[in-house]
């Protein structure tokens, strides 16, 4: 990868124009923390702690590459089924992460946003989220959205419920209107969806938003994710032909010739 020129890797020439191949929005399922720890005969929580470090590295790497939005799956609405000790540890990790990394991320131009159902978490966790969002609300270099107590089905249901409360008539509720009520209504839909850890599924993450995202699955366990793995995903993305149900412009010209 190091020998490939960045302009050749992320830009492709077409008869009409040069098309930028860096995704504007990347979404990541950060999977493999527990297995990473287990391989080292350590508690699962140690893997989650290392996973936070990997996230901070990835935020910096995405910002350096010009990615505007990074959304990560930190805690799903199904994760409450995990052992109480692990869930409690993850909640405590939120407080530790904000304390340890907020100042660093804020100084590097990162805006932090939390998406998900806040009603089930403690006041301490909600206050930490509020602190992170307030401290970074004017930053514009990259937006880091942390999906916590989030599920794609929950998101669609809550969007419908809000639309109903607002009195939106059924025949007026089209895709564009409903999108305004989704938890990620402040960001464009993800261009690239990455899942680490070797599993090949979406796991109820951004179901509405990833309808046309390019999917990339990596065997790398999340704590080991770094520049090389990110660049591999970006290189794969750069080679995809994104038609959104239509026809590639270059192919269309050939057909007409």
C-alpha positions in Angstrom: 0.0 0.0 0.0 2.8 2.5 0.8 4.1 2.4 -2.7 0.8 3.4 -4.3 0.4 7.1 -5.0 -2.5 8.6 -3.0 -3.9 10.4 -6.1 -4.0 7.2 -8.1 -5.5 5.2 -5.2 -8.4 7.5 -4.4 -9.2 9.3 -7.7 -10.4 7.6 -10.9 -10.5 9.2 -14.3 -13.7 9.0 -16.4 -14.3 10.5 -19.8 -16.3 13.2 -18.1 -14.4 14.2 -15.0 -12.1 13.2 -12.1 -14.3 11.6 -9.4 -13.1 11.8 -5.8 -13.0 8.4 -4.2 -12.7 9.3 -0.6 -16.0 8.5 1.2 -17.6 11.5 2.9 -19.1 9.3 5.6 -17.7 6.1 7.1 -19.7 3.9 9.5 -17.9 1.2 11.5 -19.1 -1.8 13.6 -16.2 -2.1 16.1 -16.3 -5.8 16.6 -13.8 -8.2 18.2 -12.9 -6.5 21.5 -13.9 -9.5 23.6 -12.2 -12.0 21.4 -9.0 -9.9 21.3 -8.9 -10.0 25.1 -9.8 -13.7 25.3 -6.8 -14.5 23.0 -4.6 -12.9 25.6 -6.3 -14.6 28.6 -7.6 -11.2 29.8 -11.1 -10.1 30.8 -13.4 -8.9 28.1 -13.4 -5.4 29.6 -9.7 -5.1 28.8 -10.6 -5.6 25.2 -13.2 -2.8 25.3 -10.6 -0.5 26.9 -8.2 -1.2 24.1 -11.0 -0.6 21.7 -11.4 3.0 22.8 -7.7 3.6 22.0 -8.3 2.1 18.6 -11.3 4.4 18.1 -9.2 7.5 18.9 -6.5 6.4 16.4 -9.2 5.8 13.8 -10.8 9.2 14.3 -7.4 10.9 13.7 -6.7 8.7 10.7 -10.1 9.5 9.1 -9.6 13.2 9.7 -6.2 13.0 8.1 -7.7 11.4 5.0 -10.4 14.0 4.6 -13.3 12.0 5.8 -16.0 14.3 7.1 -18.2 12.0 9.2 -17.3 8.8 11.2 -20.1 6.9 12.9 -19.3 4.0 15.2 -21.4 1.3 16.8 -20.4 1.4 20.5 -23.4 -0.2 22.3 -26.4 -1.7 20.6 -29.9 -1.9 22.0 -29.4 -5.6 22.2 -26.2 -5.4 24.2 -28.2 -5.1 27.4 -28.5 -8.9 27.2 -24.8 -9.2 28.0 -23.6 -10.0 31.6 -24.4 -7.3 34.1 -20.7 -6.9 35.0 -19.8 -6.3 31.3 -22.6 -3.8 30.8 -21.6 -1.9 33.9 -18.0 -1.8 32.8 -19.0 -0.4 29.4 -21.0 2.4 31.1 -18.0 3.2 33.3 -15.8 3.2 30.2 -17.9 6.0 28.8 -16.9 8.2 31.7 -13.3 7.2 31.5 -13.1 7.9 27.8 -14.7 11.3 28.1 -12.3 12.2 30.9 -9.2 10.9 29.1 -9.8 11.9 25.5 -12.3 14.8 25.3 -9.7 17.5 25.5 -7.5 15.8 22.9 -10.3 15.3 20.4 -11.7 18.8 20.9 -8.3 20.4 20.2 -8.1 18.4 17.0 -11.3 19.8 15.6 -13.5 16.7 16.2 -17.2 17.3 16.8 -18.8 14.6 19.0 -22.4 13.6 18.7 -24.3 10.8 20.5 -27.1 8.9 18.7 -29.4 6.5 20.4 -32.0 6.1 23.2 -30.7 8.0 26.2 -33.6 7.1 28.5 -32.0 3.8 29.8 -28.6 5.1 30.8 -27.6 6.8 34.1 -27.5 10.5 34.7 -23.7 10.3 34.9 -23.5 8.9 31.4 -26.0 11.4 30.0 -24.1 14.2 31.7 -20.8 13.0 30.2 -22.4 12.9 26.7 -23.8 16.4 27.2 -20.3 17.6 28.2 -18.7 16.0 25.1 -21.3 17.5 22.8 -21.1 21.0 24.3 -17.3 21.1 24.3 -17.1 20.2 20.6 -20.2 21.7 19.1 -18.3 24.3 17.1 -15.7 21.9 15.6 -15.9 21.2 11.9 -12.9 19.1 10.9 -14.7 15.7 11.4 -17.9 14.7 13.1 -17.7 11.6 15.3 -21.1 10.1 16.0 -21.2 7.4 18.7 -24.2 5.1 18.4 -24.9 4.1 22.0 -28.0 2.1 23.0 -28.9 2.4 19.4 -30.6 0.0 17.0 -31.6 0.5 13.4 -35.2 -0.8 14.0 -35.5 1.5 17.1 -34.4 4.4 14.9 -37.1 3.8 12.3 -39.8 3.3 14.9 -38.9 6.4 16.8 -38.8 8.4 13.6 -42.3 7.2 12.7 -43.5 8.0 16.2 -42.1 11.6 16.0 -43.7 12.1 12.6 -47.1 11.0 14.0 -46.7 13.3 17.0 -46.0 16.2 14.6 -49.2 15.4 12.8 -47.6 14.4 9.5 -50.4 13.0 7.2 -49.8 9.4 6.1 -49.8 10.3 2.4 -47.2 13.1 3.1 -44.7 10.7 4.8 -42.3 9.9 2.1 -38.6 8.9 2.4 -37.3 12.4 2.5 -39.8 13.5 5.2 -39.1 10.5 7.4 -35.3 11.0 7.0 -35.6 14.3 8.8 -36.8 12.3 11.9 -34.0 9.8 11.9 -31.3 9.9 14.6 -28.6 10.7 12.0 -30.6 13.4 10.2 -27.6 15.8 10.6 -25.3 13.7 8.4 -25.3 12.3 4.9 -25.9 8.6 4.5 -22.7 6.5 5.0 -20.8 5.8 1.8 -18.7 3.1 3.3 -19.7 0.5 6.0 -16.9 -1.3 7.7 -17.2 -4.2 10.1 -14.2 -5.7 11.9 -13.9 -9.0 13.7 -14.7 -11.4 10.8 -18.5 -11.4 11.1 -20.4 -10.7 7.9 -23.6 -9.0 9.0 -25.0 -5.5 9.7 -26.4 -6.3 13.2 -29.2 -3.8 13.2 -26.8 -0.8 12.6 -28.1 2.2 10.6 -30.5 0.0 8.7 -32.2 3.0 7.0 -29.0 4.9 6.3 -26.8 2.1 4.8 -29.2 1.2 2.0 -26.6 2.1 -0.7 -23.4 2.0 1.4 -20.5 0.0 0.1 -19.9 -2.9 2.6 -16.4 -4.0 3.7 -15.8 -6.8 6.1 -12.4 -7.3 7.8 -11.0 -10.2 9.9 -9.0 -7.7 12.0 -10.2 -7.6 15.6 -11.1 -4.0 16.5 -8.3 -3.3 19.0 -5.8 -4.0 16.2 -7.5 -1.7 13.6 -5.1 1.0 12.4 -4.0 2.9 9.3 -3.2 -0.1 7.2 -6.7 -1.6 7.8 -8.4 1.7 7.1 -6.4 2.2 3.9 -7.3 -1.3 2.7 -11.0 -0.5 3.2 -10.6 2.9 1.4 -8.7 1.3 -1.5 -11.5 -1.3 -1.9 -14.1 1.5 -1.8 -12.2 3.4 -4.4 -12.6 0.5 -6.8 -16.3 0.2 -6.4 -18.8 1.3 -9.1 -21.5 3.2 -7.2 -24.6 3.5 -9.4 -27.4 3.9 -6.8 -29.7 1.8 -9.0 -28.8 3.7 -12.1 -26.2 3.3 -14.9 -22.5 4.3 -14.8 -22.1 7.5 -16.9 -19.1 6.0 -18.8 -21.0 2.8 -19.5 -23.9 4.8 -20.8 -21.7 6.7 -23.2 -20.4 3.4 -24.6 -23.9 2.0 -25.1 -24.9 5.1 -27.0 -21.8 5.0 -29.2 
